[in-house]
Amino acid sequence: MHKNWGLGTLLAPPRQRGLKGLMKRVAHPFVLAVLGRYFEGLQNYLAASLRALDAVAKRSDEDFKAQQQQLEAIRSDLVDFAHHLDERANG
């Protein structure tokens, strides 16, 4: 998604040769004149979506690390508690 969010290459003037390429090159400025604002809005939307996705991914990673640290602390407390119970049971 990060590689393909930019519409610059998609909206660049066509480089094809021949009659088909000529027709595309002639139509290109008209298409951009009509749909340019739409493509600009789409580009802004895609950029904002990627920023939001990156923020969510970063927050998710931070939450995962915090949970891992909490689990390690709980495991350590349980091991200490088990040793304490063993000591009390053995007297």
Secondary structure by P-SEA (a helix, b strand, c coil): ccccccccccccccccccaaaaaaaaaaaaaaaacaaaaaaaaaaaaaaaaaaaaaaaaaaaaaaaaaaaaaaaaaaaaaaaaaaaaaaac
